Amino acid sequence: MLTKDNAVLMVIDVQGKLAQLMHETEEMIQQQGVLIDGCKLLGTPILWLEQVPDKLGPTTPLLAEKLAPLQPIAKSSFSACGSETLMQTLNALRKREVILCGIETHICVYQTARDLRLHGYGVTVVEDAVSSRTANNKRIGLNMMQQLGVRTACVESVLFEIQTVAEGDAFKQLTRLVK
């Protein structure tokens, strides 16, 4: 179960021209933006990753703007867990549930989910905030993660699970955000 006390969002490799090649890329980026805004609103920590940024380029401007003033963590391994900086930062947060969004579902997102599970983390992959170049590769990636015990969810279900109650200012703002 995702709560304000146990969850962290990981935004994986939504960069450069590669991001534009994803299946249903505009919808994916829009949903990632909603997820980022919602997590900021709820006080959920966010970890931002970029795969070899000197080669793939920076994060898509819309998301980079939303993620500011955070700084991206550069990585060269497909799995985010291959980054010592990321693992130190994640461990310091003392959160046990990791929410994943990003690209590509069947490569970097999958390998990150796999390694997080091996490290004992609960993992939720946000199905409408991940993609691959083809719908089939996305489906395969999601299936591989589910076989590892990774939960799948959508942006709205993640945000309202963390929120828990249908009252208060955060709830009102979330309701406006997801419309």
trRosetta pair geometry for C-beta under 8 A, 3 or more apart (Angstrom, degrees):
i j d omega theta_ij theta_ji phi_ij phi_ji
1 6 8.0 78 91 58 69 139
1 97 7.7 -87 85 -84 34 158
1 161 6.9 -150 -164 178 72 115
2 6 7.0 -148 -146 78 42 97
2 7 4.5 42 -156 -75 91 138
2 97 5.5 -165 -105 131 69 151
2 99 6.8 44 -115 -65 138 114
2 124 6.4 -48 -59 -2 123 154
2 158 6.3 17 45 -153 169 69
2 161 4.7 76 58 114 107 119
2 162 5.1 -54 128 -72 108 79
3 6 4.9 60 53 23 93 96
3 7 6.3 165 58 -14 39 101
3 97 7.7 105 26 29 67 145
3 162 6.5 134 -143 -132 18 62
3 164 7.3 25 -123 -54 78 126
4 7 7.2 -55 -112 32 15 101
4 42 6.2 -135 -106 167 95 99
4 43 6.2 39 -156 73 106 108
4 44 6.9 -116 -132 -75 58 78
4 162 5.9 103 -66 -175 63 90
6 95 5.5 126 -177 -153 41 75
6 96 5.3 -39 -165 44 105 85
6 97 4.7 64 129 12 101 109
7 44 5.3 -31 100 -136 103 116
7 95 6.0 -23 105 -167 4 127
7 97 4.7 -41 -97 85 68 109
7 98 7.6 151 -153 -93 62 21
7 99 6.0 34 -171 -21 109 110
7 162 6.0 -88 37 -103 154 116
8 44 6.6 170 -114 175 32 86
8 45 4.7 -25 -123 75 91 99
8 46 7.3 172 -172 -87 74 24
8 47 6.3 38 160 -8 116 105
8 90 6.9 173 89 -133 162 81
8 93 5.6 63 -79 129 142 157
8 95 4.2 132 -25 82 107 156
8 97 7.3 151 20 84 66 58
8 98 5.7 -25 69 -112 90 67
8 99 7.0 -166 91 23 39 82
9 35 6.8 159 -141 151 143 104
9 36 7.2 177 126 -103 156 57
9 39 4.6 -43 -15 -117 145 166
9 44 5.6 77 -15 127 102 118
9 45 7.2 -172 29 96 72 48
9 46 4.7 -19 71 -111 104 74
9 47 7.1 -177 93 27 53 67
9 98 7.9 128 -112 -165 17 60
9 99 4.7 -33 -106 72 65 111
9 101 7.1 -6 -169 13 100 105
10 46 7.8 161 -86 -161 26 56
10 47 4.8 -15 -110 68 73 104
10 49 6.7 17 -176 -5 91 116
10 80 6.3 -167 -176 51 138 175
10 98 5.7 13 -8 -175 120 106
10 99 6.8 168 20 79 71 53
10 100 5.3 -19 67 -106 104 65
10 101 7.4 166 85 31 57 61
10 102 7.4 -60 122 -13 78 130
10 112 7.0 -157 121 161 149 145
11 14 6.6 -57 171 5 97 114
11 32 6.9 96 -131 -168 107 115
11 36 6.8 20 -75 -86 138 110
11 46 6.5 18 -9 -175 109 104
11 47 7.1 -176 24 89 70 51
11 48 4.9 -8 61 -116 112 66
11 49 6.6 178 87 26 58 72
11 59 7.9 44 131 -130 123 138
11 63 6.9 174 -177 178 145 129
11 67 6.8 -115 48 -93 159 132
11 101 5.8 -16 -113 73 63 94
11 102 5.7 131 -175 -69 46 107
12 49 5.1 -2 -117 63 56 120
12 51 8.0 47 177 -37 76 101
12 80 6.1 -105 -109 -54 109 124
12 100 6.5 3 -8 -161 125 92
12 101 6.9 176 22 91 84 42
12 102 2.9 -180 61 69 78 168
12 103 6.8 -164 102 38 88 40
12 108 5.4 179 161 128 127 118
12 109 5.7 159 72 -84 151 74
12 112 6.2 -133 -98 -8 149 161
13 18 7.6 -38 157 97 100 137
13 49 6.1 -30 -42 106 68 94
13 50 6.3 117 -104 -135 56 35
13 51 4.3 23 -115 -9 119 107
13 56 7.4 -8 -158 120 94 161
13 102 5.3 89 45 178 73 123
13 103 5.5 -109 96 66 98 76
13 104 7.7 -57 95 -12 132 56
13 108 5.3 35 14 95 148 168
14 19 4.9 69 -176 -108 64 126
14 29 6.8 137 -173 -107 136 87
14 32 6.4 116 -73 163 165 173
14 59 5.7 50 79 -147 79 85
14 60 5.2 -56 136 5 99 110
14 63 5.5 47 89 33 135 166
14 102 5.5 -124 -45 -134 88 73
14 103 5.8 107 -94 9 63 105
15 18 5.9 29 80 51 77 110
15 19 5.7 164 59 -33 23 110
15 50 5.7 95 -73 -142 136 90
15 51 6.6 -144 20 43 144 84
15 53 6.7 -136 -135 -114 148 74
15 56 4.7 69 111 130 135 112
15 57 5.4 157 168 80 98 76
15 58 6.3 -157 -140 122 93 18
15 59 5.4 -64 -92 -92 72 41
15 60 6.9 -141 -104 -32 22 67
16 19 6.3 135 64 8 37 96
16 20 7.8 -81 130 3 45 97
16 56 4.9 -169 27 159 137 66
16 57 2.8 109 -81 56 121 126
16 58 6.8 110 -58 46 82 40
16 60 7.9 -120 -18 -69 21 63
17 20 5.5 -59 -159 36 45 113
17 21 6.7 45 147 -25 72 105
17 56 7.9 -132 40 -165 75 66
17 57 6.8 95 -1 17 73 144
18 21 5.7 -59 -156 30 37 113
18 22 7.6 56 149 -43 62 89
18 56 5.7 -27 1 -156 131 109
18 57 8.0 173 12 41 92 105
18 103 6.8 171 134 111 105 142
18 104 8.0 -95 168 -50 115 102
19 22 6.1 -33 -168 -6 41 116
19 25 6.4 115 154 -152 66 122
19 29 7.0 73 171 -78 118 118
19 60 5.0 -118 113 -58 168 115
19 103 6.4 175 -107 14 66 153
20 25 5.8 93 -142 166 33 171
21 25 7.2 107 57 -66 17 138
21 133 5.3 -18 136 -115 102 95
22 25 4.2 119 66 -88 92 91
22 28 5.9 -56 116 36 139 157
22 103 5.6 -102 -86 -111 134 137
22 104 7.3 -169 -106 -107 101 83
22 131 4.0 88 180 107 122 129
22 132 6.6 157 -138 105 84 7
22 133 6.2 -93 -111 -90 41 41
23 28 8.0 93 85 -34 58 134
23 131 5.2 -157 57 -168 77 114
23 132 6.3 15 11 73 110 56
23 133 6.4 92 -31 159 84 19
23 134 5.8 76 -54 -151 128 13
23 135 4.9 171 -166 -61 163 65
23 138 6.1 -105 50 -21 135 134
24 27 4.6 -30 166 41 102 116
24 28 5.8 115 108 -28 82 96
24 131 6.3 -154 64 -113 83 140
24 135 7.9 63 -6 -84 107 95
25 28 5.5 -59 -145 38 32 114
25 29 6.1 26 162 -16 69 107
25 131 6.6 -151 -93 80 56 163
26 29 6.1 -56 -146 38 28 105
26 30 6.3 29 155 -19 63 109
27 30 5.6 -56 -147 37 30 114
27 31 6.2 27 156 -16 66 108
27 128 7.3 -79 145 -173 103 92
28 31 5.9 -61 -150 39 27 107
28 32 6.3 29 153 -20 65 107
28 103 7.8 69 152 -66 149 105
28 128 7.3 -160 -110 166 58 54
28 129 6.3 120 -160 -140 70 34
28 130 7.1 -91 -144 78 117 7
28 131 4.5 -66 -91 -20 156 130
29 32 5.5 -50 -145 35 33 114
29 33 6.4 40 153 -23 63 102
29 60 5.9 -81 -129 114 129 165
29 62 6.2 84 164 69 118 135
29 63 6.6 -110 -155 -44 91 110
30 33 5.7 -54 -156 32 30 115
30 34 6.8 30 149 -17 64 102
31 34 5.5 -48 -149 34 38 112
31 35 6.3 40 151 -20 66 104
31 101 7.9 -154 114 -145 94 136
31 126 7.5 -173 143 141 117 120
31 128 4.7 -130 -156 129 166 96
31 129 4.6 -135 116 -83 108 80
31 155 5.0 -150 -169 -39 96 143
32 35 5.5 -53 -148 37 33 114
32 36 6.3 35 153 -19 66 104
32 63 5.9 -17 117 -101 123 123
32 101 5.2 159 -115 148 92 140
32 102 7.5 90 -116 -75 134 47
32 129 4.7 126 -79 -152 68 101
33 36 5.8 -52 -145 36 30 110
33 37 6.2 28 157 -15 65 107
33 62 6.0 -50 -83 144 129 112
33 63 6.3 -122 -81 -91 79 71
33 66 5.6 172 -138 -42 79 162
34 37 5.8 -56 -146 40 29 110
34 38 6.0 29 156 -19 65 111
34 155 5.3 61 95 171 117 150
34 159 7.9 -79 144 -42 93 147
34 177 5.9 136 -149 157 87 98
34 178 6.2 91 -170 -101 133 61
35 38 5.8 -57 -144 39 27 111
35 39 6.3 25 158 -17 64 107
35 99 7.8 -159 -175 140 123 131
35 101 5.7 126 87 -37 162 160
35 126 6.1 73 -104 158 151 173
35 129 5.2 12 -17 -98 150 160
35 155 4.8 -112 -70 -130 93 103
35 158 6.9 22 -129 77 102 138
35 159 7.2 -143 -122 -56 58 107
36 39 5.9 -57 -146 37 27 108
36 40 6.4 29 155 -18 63 106
36 46 6.6 54 -137 -118 81 152
36 63 6.7 142 -23 -145 159 81
36 66 4.7 90 110 135 141 130
36 67 6.3 -76 -155 -73 141 73
37 40 5.8 -56 -150 36 30 112
37 41 6.3 33 152 -21 64 107
37 66 6.2 -77 -61 -153 79 124
37 177 5.7 -168 109 -147 124 131
38 41 5.5 -53 -148 35 32 115
38 42 6.2 17 158 -7 66 111
38 155 7.2 136 16 177 150 95
38 158 7.8 114 105 98 142 96
38 159 4.1 -54 172 -113 148 129
38 174 5.9 66 -130 -123 100 91
38 177 5.7 157 -77 120 88 154
38 178 7.5 39 -78 -59 131 94
39 42 5.9 -62 -142 47 31 103
39 44 3.9 -82 -159 66 87 115
39 45 7.9 -59 165 64 115 17
39 46 5.7 111 115 -69 137 105
39 99 7.6 -162 -92 67 133 145
39 159 7.6 -109 -58 -103 59 87
39 162 7.8 57 -109 49 65 172
40 43 7.8 38 -178 -70 28 26
40 44 7.6 -72 -51 50 23 75
40 46 7.1 -26 -69 -22 77 133
40 66 7.8 -140 -20 175 143 88
41 170 5.9 141 152 -142 102 88
41 173 5.6 -162 -153 111 142 131
41 174 6.5 174 105 -71 149 80
41 177 7.1 -126 -16 -45 157 156
42 159 7.0 -172 -30 -149 141 76
42 162 5.1 57 178 124 161 130
42 163 6.4 -105 -105 -75 124 72
42 170 6.2 93 -95 -165 67 134
42 174 7.7 42 -58 -77 103 121
44 99 7.6 12 165 22 144 136
44 162 6.2 -40 -62 -153 130 158
45 93 5.5 -136 62 -136 165 136
45 95 6.7 -155 43 -25 123 149
46 67 6.7 -138 124 -133 142 88
46 70 6.2 -89 89 -62 107 165
47 73 6.7 -18 -177 8 92 129
47 80 7.8 107 123 178 127 145
47 86 6.5 93 179 -143 137 90
47 89 6.3 136 -114 112 119 129
47 90 6.5 -18 -64 -77 159 87
48 59 7.1 -40 -179 -64 116 156
48 67 5.0 82 -89 -164 148 144
48 70 5.2 121 3 124 132 130
48 71 7.4 -173 65 105 121 26
48 72 4.6 -88 118 -106 104 66
48 73 6.6 139 82 10 58 77
49 72 6.4 109 -135 -165 11 90
49 73 5.3 -35 -104 67 67 90
49 74 7.9 130 -159 -105 63 14
49 75 5.7 -7 -163 4 109 123
49 80 5.1 -91 -88 -115 165 114
49 83 7.3 -171 -126 4 115 156
49 86 6.6 15 -92 -96 114 135
49 102 7.4 -4 62 -108 104 162
50 53 4.2 27 137 -66 134 108
50 56 7.3 -171 179 73 89 118
50 58 7.1 -42 -126 -139 147 45
50 59 6.1 -105 -90 -52 110 89
50 72 4.4 42 -12 161 112 143
50 73 7.3 167 22 75 73 40
50 74 5.5 -34 72 -105 96 60
50 75 7.1 155 77 23 44 75
51 56 5.6 40 87 14 88 154
51 75 6.0 -41 -105 74 53 86
51 76 7.4 98 -159 -118 66 28
51 78 7.6 17 -119 -117 127 45
51 108 6.4 -98 -66 -95 135 150
52 55 4.4 0 132 34 115 111
52 56 5.6 102 83 -2 80 101
52 74 7.3 74 -96 -170 25 98
52 75 7.7 -70 -39 89 54 46
52 76 5.5 63 -67 -111 93 72
53 56 6.2 -70 -117 59 32 85
53 57 6.6 -57 -164 111 65 11
53 58 6.0 42 -159 -89 113 50
53 72 7.0 110 -64 100 144 143
53 74 5.5 -92 4 -113 109 105
58 61 7.9 61 105 -71 114 61
58 64 6.3 21 152 -78 112 148
58 72 7.9 176 -148 4 78 153
59 63 5.3 -99 159 87 114 109
59 64 4.3 144 85 -67 109 95
59 67 7.0 0 106 26 162 145
59 72 6.3 172 -27 -72 123 141
60 63 4.8 66 72 19 94 107
60 64 6.7 -173 83 -14 41 91
61 64 5.5 -57 -136 38 31 112
61 65 6.1 36 163 -24 66 105
62 65 6.0 -57 -156 31 25 114
62 66 6.8 18 151 -12 61 108
63 66 5.6 -57 -149 40 37 110
63 67 6.0 31 154 -18 71 111
64 67 5.7 -60 -142 41 29 109
64 68 6.6 48 154 -40 63 93
65 68 6.0 -38 -156 7 30 115
67 70 4.9 -76 164 55 86 114
67 72 7.6 50 128 -67 149 82
73 80 7.9 78 90 -155 124 99
73 83 5.9 112 147 153 119 157
73 85 5.3 -170 -150 105 117 120
73 86 5.1 136 129 -73 157 87
73 89 7.0 -134 -76 15 148 151
74 83 7.7 163 94 -120 42 133
75 80 6.1 -137 -45 -125 170 54
75 82 6.3 110 -167 78 116 95
75 83 4.2 -83 -102 -62 107 122
75 86 6.7 -6 -74 -23 124 133
76 82 7.4 -94 70 115 63 128
77 80 7.7 177 85 -80 99 11
77 81 7.6 -74 101 71 139 54
77 82 2.6 -3 50 74 161 159
77 83 6.7 -151 37 -42 108 67
77 111 7.9 -136 149 129 92 139
78 82 7.4 76 47 4 45 140
78 107 5.5 -101 -158 163 127 88
78 108 4.9 -134 -175 -95 75 66
78 111 4.6 66 112 44 106 158
78 112 7.9 -126 132 -41 68 77
79 82 4.9 109 75 -17 87 98
79 108 7.1 178 -82 -149 29 58
79 111 3.8 -111 -72 133 87 104
79 112 4.9 156 -148 -78 66 52
79 114 7.1 -85 -106 61 126 96
79 115 4.6 79 -169 -4 143 143
80 83 5.9 -45 -176 20 55 113
80 86 5.2 -130 167 159 90 167
80 108 7.3 75 -39 -180 80 94
80 112 4.3 36 16 -116 96 119
80 115 7.7 -168 58 66 64 131
81 86 7.0 -119 -102 96 28 124
81 87 6.0 67 -151 -76 63 107
81 111 8.0 -135 29 137 100 82
81 112 6.2 148 -13 -135 89 62
81 115 3.6 -142 32 123 151 140
81 116 6.3 -163 -61 -59 127 62
81 119 6.7 -170 -132 -23 139 137
82 115 7.6 -115 -39 -101 69 174
83 86 3.7 71 85 7 115 110
83 87 6.6 168 90 -11 62 82
84 87 5.8 -58 -147 40 32 108
84 88 6.2 33 156 -19 67 107
85 88 5.9 -56 -147 37 28 109
85 89 6.3 25 156 -16 64 110
86 89 5.8 -62 -149 40 29 110
86 90 6.0 27 156 -18 67 110
87 90 5.6 -51 -140 39 30 112
87 91 6.1 31 159 -18 64 107
88 91 5.9 -56 -145 38 27 109
88 92 6.3 29 155 -22 62 109
89 92 5.8 -56 -149 34 29 113
89 93 6.8 33 152 -25 62 102
90 93 5.9 -54 -157 25 33 114
90 95 7.4 -91 -167 53 71 94
90 98 7.5 -4 -145 -92 125 124
91 94 7.5 33 170 -67 42 51
95 98 7.2 114 114 -73 109 67
96 120 7.7 -55 -149 126 97 88
96 121 6.0 -170 -172 -130 55 67
96 122 6.0 57 136 15 83 96
97 121 7.0 150 -104 -175 22 86
97 122 4.4 -24 -109 74 75 112
97 123 7.7 178 -159 -78 57 24
97 124 6.8 23 178 -3 99 105
98 116 5.3 -95 43 -158 146 152
98 121 5.1 23 0 162 113 138
98 122 7.1 162 21 84 65 55
98 123 5.3 -18 68 -109 93 71
98 124 7.4 -177 91 29 46 68
99 124 5.0 -20 -111 71 68 102
99 125 8.0 148 -164 -96 51 23
99 126 6.3 41 180 -37 96 109
99 158 5.9 93 -135 -153 137 137
100 109 5.6 128 156 -152 131 94
100 112 6.4 150 -120 98 137 125
100 113 6.0 -84 -10 -73 164 96
100 123 6.4 12 -12 -169 117 99
100 124 7.0 178 19 87 75 48
100 125 4.7 -28 67 -109 109 69
100 126 6.7 -165 82 9 51 79
100 130 7.0 30 124 -72 92 127
101 109 7.9 -37 -175 -115 13 125
101 125 7.8 137 -79 -160 46 61
101 126 4.8 -22 -81 51 95 120
101 129 3.7 -38 -132 128 121 117
101 130 5.8 -142 -146 -62 53 76
102 108 6.7 -70 117 100 122 118
102 109 5.6 171 74 -79 91 103
102 129 7.7 19 -22 139 36 85
102 130 6.2 3 57 -113 40 80
103 108 6.8 52 111 50 43 120
103 109 7.0 -60 -144 -31 8 113
103 130 6.8 156 -82 -158 49 64
103 131 5.7 -23 -101 67 97 72
103 132 6.9 148 -150 -91 85 42
104 107 4.5 45 69 30 104 104
104 108 6.0 98 38 23 60 90
104 109 6.7 -124 98 6 30 100
104 131 7.1 -59 -134 104 63 52
104 132 4.3 71 -169 -114 101 75
104 133 6.8 -23 -123 -16 133 75
104 137 6.9 -16 169 133 119 128
104 138 8.0 -111 -176 -84 79 70
104 141 7.2 -158 139 -69 76 158
105 109 4.9 -39 -127 53 36 136
105 110 6.5 65 152 -39 50 93
105 125 7.8 92 -139 180 91 139
105 130 4.6 101 -88 148 96 116
105 131 6.1 -86 -28 160 108 6
105 132 4.6 -84 32 -42 96 99
105 137 6.7 141 63 127 102 81
105 138 4.5 79 34 -129 152 63
105 141 3.4 149 130 82 90 153
105 142 6.2 -25 176 -44 132 75
106 109 7.6 24 -8 54 18 96
106 110 5.4 12 -156 -18 28 139
106 132 5.3 23 8 -91 100 147
106 137 4.5 -102 1 176 142 87
106 138 6.9 -116 -31 -86 97 25
106 140 5.3 29 -104 87 129 99
106 141 3.2 -122 -75 -67 61 106
106 144 7.0 94 -133 20 75 136
107 110 6.3 88 17 34 5 106
107 111 6.5 -17 165 -6 44 111
107 132 7.6 121 3 -116 91 107
107 141 7.5 -59 -7 -103 44 128
108 111 6.0 -56 -136 41 26 105
108 112 6.1 28 162 -19 62 109
109 112 5.9 -58 -149 38 27 111
109 113 6.3 28 154 -19 63 108
109 125 6.5 90 168 -132 119 122
109 130 5.3 63 -107 -141 171 131
109 141 6.4 65 75 170 109 135
109 145 7.6 -43 129 -66 93 139
110 113 5.8 -58 -149 37 29 111
110 114 6.2 31 154 -22 65 107
110 141 4.7 -120 -58 -151 118 91
110 144 5.4 25 -142 88 127 129
110 145 5.8 -127 -121 -60 73 95
111 114 5.5 -48 -145 34 33 116
111 115 6.3 26 159 -13 65 107
112 115 6.1 -61 -147 41 28 104
112 116 6.1 30 155 -20 66 108
113 116 5.8 -55 -144 37 28 111
113 117 6.4 30 156 -20 63 105
113 123 4.9 135 -143 159 84 159
113 125 6.1 -27 -88 -62 140 117
113 145 4.8 2 112 -126 160 110
113 148 6.5 132 132 75 103 145
113 150 4.9 2 -176 -90 130 149
114 117 6.0 -60 -156 34 27 110
114 118 6.6 25 149 -18 63 107
114 144 8.0 -35 -66 142 111 106
114 145 7.6 -113 -56 -108 72 69
114 148 5.8 -127 -106 -108 66 165
115 118 5.3 -50 -147 36 38 115
115 119 6.4 32 153 -13 66 105
116 119 5.7 -61 -150 43 33 107
116 121 4.1 -58 173 58 93 128
116 123 5.0 111 95 -73 131 123
117 120 7.7 71 -178 -56 31 12
117 121 6.6 -88 -78 62 31 73
117 123 5.9 -72 -62 0 85 128
117 148 5.1 -165 4 159 172 116
117 149 6.2 129 -135 63 133 104
117 150 6.7 -93 -63 -64 126 88
122 151 7.6 15 175 3 94 114
123 145 7.4 -109 111 -169 129 111
123 148 7.9 3 53 106 133 114
123 149 7.9 100 45 101 96 75
123 150 4.5 -41 92 -124 110 93
123 151 7.0 174 97 28 54 74
124 150 7.2 158 -102 -177 23 78
124 151 4.5 -27 -109 75 77 106
124 152 7.3 141 -162 -108 68 15
124 153 5.3 -1 -176 11 116 120
124 158 6.5 152 127 -106 141 109
125 130 6.1 -16 177 -17 103 149
125 142 6.8 -161 97 -120 142 78
125 145 5.5 26 -8 139 148 163
125 150 5.6 38 -9 155 107 126
125 151 7.3 173 22 86 65 51
125 152 5.5 -30 69 -108 89 68
125 153 7.6 152 77 28 41 71
126 129 4.0 7 107 40 118 114
126 130 6.4 139 76 -19 65 93
126 152 7.9 135 -109 -161 16 61
126 153 5.9 -40 -109 78 61 81
126 154 6.6 77 -162 -149 78 22
126 155 5.8 64 -170 -74 127 60
126 158 5.8 -43 -99 -28 111 148
127 130 6.5 -64 -138 36 26 101
127 142 6.4 43 -116 -114 97 137
127 152 4.9 50 -52 -175 113 109
127 153 6.8 -180 0 72 92 25
127 154 5.9 -49 51 -85 96 65
128 154 4.9 37 5 -140 119 87
128 155 5.6 -79 73 -13 115 95
129 155 5.7 102 -40 -70 119 100
130 138 6.8 151 116 -143 91 102
130 141 7.5 -128 141 106 132 135
130 142 7.7 148 84 -74 134 95
131 138 5.6 -39 -146 -94 48 130
132 135 7.8 165 64 -85 94 13
132 137 3.7 -118 122 99 153 111
132 138 4.3 -163 19 -60 101 71
132 141 6.1 149 -45 -6 133 138
133 137 6.3 34 51 39 71 145
134 137 4.6 94 61 6 89 100
134 138 7.1 -150 96 -4 49 84
135 138 5.6 -54 -152 36 36 115
135 139 6.3 38 151 -21 67 105
136 139 5.6 -53 -149 35 32 112
136 140 6.3 32 153 -18 65 105
137 140 5.6 -51 -144 37 33 112
137 141 6.2 37 155 -21 65 105
138 141 5.8 -56 -150 36 29 112
138 142 6.4 27 155 -17 65 106
139 142 5.9 -56 -149 37 30 109
139 143 6.3 30 153 -19 64 107
140 143 5.7 -56 -149 37 31 113
140 144 6.4 33 154 -21 65 104
141 144 5.8 -52 -147 33 30 111
141 145 6.5 28 155 -16 64 105
142 145 5.8 -57 -150 37 32 110
142 146 6.3 33 153 -21 66 106
142 152 6.1 41 -160 -93 109 139
143 146 5.7 -53 -146 35 31 111
143 147 6.6 36 154 -22 63 103
144 147 5.8 -55 -156 31 31 114
144 148 7.1 25 148 -14 62 106
145 148 5.7 -62 -158 36 39 110
145 150 3.9 -50 165 52 95 143
145 152 7.4 110 96 -67 121 95
146 149 7.8 79 -174 -52 35 10
146 150 6.0 -89 -81 62 34 82
146 152 6.5 -35 -80 -24 103 112
153 157 4.5 -131 -171 86 104 122
153 158 5.0 123 114 -57 135 86
153 161 7.5 -57 -153 -6 155 143
154 157 5.0 88 52 10 75 103
154 158 7.1 -143 91 -7 35 90
155 158 6.0 -63 -153 35 28 110
155 159 6.4 17 159 -13 66 111
155 178 7.1 172 114 -118 108 104
156 159 6.0 -61 -145 40 30 106
156 160 6.0 14 165 -6 68 113
156 178 5.1 86 -101 -147 98 146
157 160 6.3 -62 -139 47 26 100
157 161 6.0 33 159 -27 63 110
158 161 5.8 -58 -148 32 24 112
158 162 6.7 19 157 -14 61 105
159 162 6.0 -58 -154 37 31 107
159 163 6.2 30 150 -19 66 111
159 174 5.6 171 150 -150 124 123
159 177 7.8 -131 -177 88 165 130
159 178 6.9 -169 62 -63 149 126
160 163 5.1 -49 -139 40 39 117
160 164 7.9 153 166 -42 55 21
160 174 6.9 144 -81 147 71 145
161 164 7.2 27 176 -72 32 60
163 170 6.1 -171 -128 121 101 113
163 171 5.8 118 -178 -91 134 76
163 174 5.8 -70 -75 -15 150 168
165 168 6.8 70 92 6 111 114
165 171 6.6 -82 99 -67 68 136
166 171 5.6 131 -154 -160 35 147
167 171 5.6 95 61 22 11 154
168 171 5.0 100 61 7 75 103
168 172 7.2 -138 104 -4 42 89
169 172 5.6 -56 -150 36 35 111
169 173 6.2 30 156 -16 69 107
170 173 5.8 -57 -146 41 31 109
170 174 6.1 35 154 -22 66 106
171 174 5.7 -54 -146 36 30 112
171 175 6.4 34 154 -24 63 105
172 175 5.8 -53 -151 31 29 114
172 176 6.8 26 152 -14 62 104
173 176 5.8 -55 -152 38 34 110
173 177 6.2 39 150 -26 66 108
174 177 5.4 -55 -146 34 33 117
174 178 6.3 17 164 -10 68 108
175 178 6.6 -63 -146 39 24 99
175 179 6.8 32 155 -32 59 108
176 179 6.0 -56 -153 21 31 115
